[in-house]
């Protein structure tokens, strides 16, 4: 198999997606995603399928690319999304979580924002970049067990995609994070997320890519 086929095997598995119910109580839109995902969230708001929209994200390893892509000088990813949604879709009725710097903080701090606002949601849609959707679900299952996650990743083939090298780094970086071992983020490692089983075909694709490109094992920055 080619490098691109191996990458596709991993990327398709990472893009965890659930059926969308008629309405969700809360939608968390994460700043690690691309503008196509933001448009997707805005469409759901316009269709009245979302009770409360929460924009989540401080500064992280995707912030610089998003700023270069969209311009402007918004401080956090949440503020960047807020400006975009108001400009492009007229969406202003949102809650902001602008402090988080990683997936764990994303959900923990978003939950604080939601509960502080007096909301007790039973269903929470998660809209993240496809490469990070499965990890976001695992974090959510650990830190927000009283609500049900509805995974709705952004489009896998965006109009304005990540630069290819950044996309490769995002895809490759997820496999070691999702492994539930001493080096991973699961209960048997850092404890940042719930258990995830990495399928054999994903592990095989990752191993083949790492053998051909040892530098691809470095974390995304």
C-alpha positions, 0 to 999 in steps of 0.5 A: 500500500502507498503512504497515502493509503496508509494515511487514509486508513488512519484518518478514516478511523480517527473521524468518529461520527455518530448519527445526528439527532433532531436536536442537541442541548449543547454543541461544542465547536472546538478551535482545532477544527477548520472553517468548514466545520464552523460553517457546519455548526452554523448551519445546525444553529440556523436549522434550530437543531442546537440549544446552545453553541459553545466556542472552545479554544485558547492557544494551541498547536493549530492556532498559528495555521488558523490565523494565517488562513483567516487573517485578523488578530483574535487572541484565542481560537474561540475568539477567532471562531466568534469573529468568523461566525458573526462575519460569515453567518450572523451568529452571535448568541454563543458562549466562549471558552477561550482558555484551554490549550489541549483536548483535555482542557477543552472539555473540562473548561467547556463543561465549567462554562456550560454548568456555570451558565445554568445548563444541564445538557443531556446531549452534547455534540462535539464538532472537531477536526476529523483527525482529533474527533476520536480523542475528543470523544475519549476525553469527553467520556472521561470528564463528562460522563453524565451527558451523551456525546454526539460526534460530528467531525468537520468535513474530511475534505475541506475547502481550505485544508491544513497544509499537507505536512501539518495534516500528516503530523496531526494524523500520525500524532493521534495513534500514540496518544490514543493507545492505552499504554504507559506512553498513551493518554488513556487510563494506563498512561497519562489518564487524560481520556477514557480507554480506546482500542486501536484496531490492528489495521490502524496499528499496521498502517502507522507502523508502515508509515513510521518505518518509511518515514521515522520523522513522521513520529514527531508530535504536531507543533 
